[in-house]
Amino acid sequence: MTDLDTFNHLAYGAIATVSPPAGQQGVLATVSGVRLFGGGSEVVSVTLAGVEVLEFISGDDTSGVIRADISASGQGNVVLISNSGSVV
């Protein structure tokens, strides 16, 4: 059985900036980029340097505001996961 034109590969999302680029627990940061929802309708998980944020306050497919949680000092990746399961 073949079902034509039923799957659409989407372009990858990308984070362009995080502002401020550093902070402590409770700091509000804005993540900006393209296709941050990765084809989904919302972000369901965000980590900063491997630590889940306290909350994803608001956002859309090009920017979002997050509140950082406490963690050890260090630098790391910002990872967003959408309700479609995509990882940006």
Steps between C-alpha positions, in 0.01 A plus 500: 500500500629844414363827625637789298567851633411417862828586672677834494861541615537833677805725507702482820449761770794701624578713803671825400539683832440468873478827689645542752758230420564434872316534829391344826190320626188696418649709219268555204664427167373539145581226251475616138527309174297335227254210514543466877178293519650252252170445322306471825272751664693558824824437688461235770856487638799735516840430649790739562834321525313176575274645771124526447381862523250603768249603236441587138308822554392591148609474145439425137687336214769772500557591868416392851552622855626251759584513871829327590532255787795459735802308372874469537709760323584411145422537136279271295236460234149642486257227392131540419263207447160559343177308533577345161809339657744705296818626665637847427 
